[in-house]
Amino acid sequence: MTVLNKLYDIVGENHVFEEQEGGKYGADWTHSYVFKPLAVVRPADTLEVSEVVKLANEEKIAIVPMGGNTGLAGGTHAQGALVISLERLNAIREIRKSSQIAVVEAGVVLDSLHTAVDDHDLIFPMTFGARGSAMLGGMLSTNAGGSSVLRYGNTRDLCLGLEVVLPSGDIMNLMSELHKDNSGYDLRHLMIGAEGTLGIITAAVLKLQPKPNAYATATVATRSLDEALLLLNSLQMATGGAVQAFEYMPDTYLEKYFKIFPTARQLFSRNYQHNIMVELGTTVKELCEMSPDGKIQLVHRLESILEQEFEVGRILEAVVAQNLAQRNEMWERREAAAEVTVSQKPLVNNDVALPLDKVSEFFQTVGDQLEALDPGIEPVCVAHLGDGNIHYAVWPKSQNPALHDKIVETVEEIVLSLGGSFSAEHGIGITKLPSMERRKNPVAMVVMRQIKAALDPNNLMNPGKVIPK
Ligand SMILES: Cc1cc2nc3c(=O)[nH]c(=O)nc-3n(C[C@H](O)[C@H](O)[C@H](O)COP(=O)(O)OP(=O)(O)OC[C@H]3O[C@@H](n4cnc5c(N)ncnc54)[C@H](O)[C@@H]3O)c2cc1C
């Protein structure tokens, strides 16, 4: 009996198929990685995932778990491997308003969870541009971030419990709803961010939050990045921590954005170097009320804070969204970043994290050093500035791969000298293996290899990702 026949027996003939190189399951989102999987299998539930993993172990076949396939680090590359797509595990098993939790399967698309919890006046606060495709299992496996991390934390912070199929095929049930549980090693946190190298996440218990009843959104030009940090702190002080997005778009990004979207509206009277989209959200009743001039009180609050900031010279110009259409327009400008970034090749992507008060120094240093390396190099950069996460992508002039590596090394060098990390929210996958090799603490690397060998002795679970050879 061939492996395919054995897979038919587990999941049914309709859910096992071959895939072309470059097809839906044969390339990553950026198409930087194009591959031909051995086959694609789409189990219906945790038991079927477990049976498929046991079979792969018997047959010594490499496995690559796949969610929405929107990852940006090549983590779903599956040349000759069995792709296990989690897309049929798409049930939202429970939403419990009283304890503000959702129990979801790994294949639930982020947008579907947003819609489902909205009916209960709750939010799952994680959000980013790929929310229409990214799945909860993939987000947990990459510990995704996004634009609301400064208020609600990353995916790790929003997860109470997990169910995982281990490389042996055993099902590890950690589906706890507890906020406190110190019963030994926290294996949930070992699995979150492991990018499918230690097991397959099949279900999770997630934390929800009360739905803000009012938002106030603005785009602001600040004098400098240091002034932007002071603005963030003022906003947090004046609103009791209601800032839920603080997103940076330098002039170099907006230039490219307007080339791709020429009909988009210019917000300011002139171009500024430092542009920030800020959003406040609140559940406080008084701030959600409408004032006599038809504006929500929170919008008034934001306007008055920005006026004060203007008077002290911290901000140069500001536009506050006056309706939902204007709010959406501001978000579209920011969320087009992935599309703008991949619109030109070659592309060198750097997803780095910095201490908040070092971001300005990073920008002052990095541009000159890269220009010296590759004259004419163009940054196409945006940032989740509120949590120190910079997407410092560049379009090099040179086609030389060795120079592209040098660009990454140079960015890393600056980041590490400022106490930052070479990987903020996109993970390691394949793209960042050289950085892991160079930069990760060697003792930590030994421990990671020991954990991998203990859980996956045959090295079949997403091999060649996260841990350098
Ligand atoms: C337009 C766009 C905007 C983005 N913006 C952001 C952003 O702001 N912040 C951010 O953090 N990320 C962002 N991303 C990337 C982000 O990592 C992914 O969108 C998301 O987290 C991955 O989910 P996915 O279901 O697509 O996972 P996939 O791409 O399918 O998989 C990602 C990794 O997880 C593994 N995996 C998938 N499912 C499972 C599972 N159930 N169990 C174990 N392993 C699994 C895969 O093997 C792979 O290694 C963006 C991507 C795009 C395309």
The ligand as an ORCA input file, in Angstrom:
! r2SCAN-3c Opt
* xyz 0 1
  C       0.001     41.403      4.328
  C       0.660     40.770      5.525
  C       0.766     41.482      6.710
  C       1.356     40.892      7.825
  N       1.444     41.624      8.967
  C       1.950     41.054     10.062
  C       2.020     41.782     11.280
  O       1.685     42.962     11.352
  N       2.479     41.140     12.365
  C       2.896     39.838     12.320
  O       3.299     39.288     13.343
  N       2.880     39.155     11.178
  C       2.413     39.713     10.055
  N       2.395     38.996      8.899
  C       2.976     37.631      8.886
  C       2.350     36.695      9.891
  O       3.327     35.883     10.484
  C       1.358     35.719      9.373
  O       0.410     36.445      8.671
  C       0.638     34.829     10.419
  O       1.055     34.888     11.737
  C       0.891     33.408     10.029
  O      -0.311     32.732     10.008
  P      -0.593     31.679      8.872
  O      -1.813     30.925      9.275
  O      -0.608     32.281      7.542
  O       0.678     30.712      9.031
  P       1.525     29.992      7.894
  O       2.162     30.976      7.008
  O       0.700     28.941      7.264
  O       2.642     29.293      8.797
  C       3.594     30.046      9.487
  C       4.511     29.086     10.281
  O       3.759     28.413     11.284
  C       3.725     26.985     11.045
  N       2.350     26.579     11.309
  C       1.214     26.982     10.680
  N       0.142     26.452     11.280
  C       0.605     25.681     12.303
  C      -0.022     24.878     13.293
  N      -1.340     24.776     13.373
  N       0.773     24.227     14.187
  C       2.131     24.345     14.132
  N       2.758     25.085     13.203
  C       2.007     25.755     12.310
  C       4.156     26.815      9.609
  O       4.787     25.560      9.419
  C       5.121     27.976      9.434
  O       6.369     27.651      9.971
  C       1.840     39.563      7.755
  C       1.743     38.858      6.564
  C       1.169     39.449      5.448
  C       1.067     38.650      4.184
*
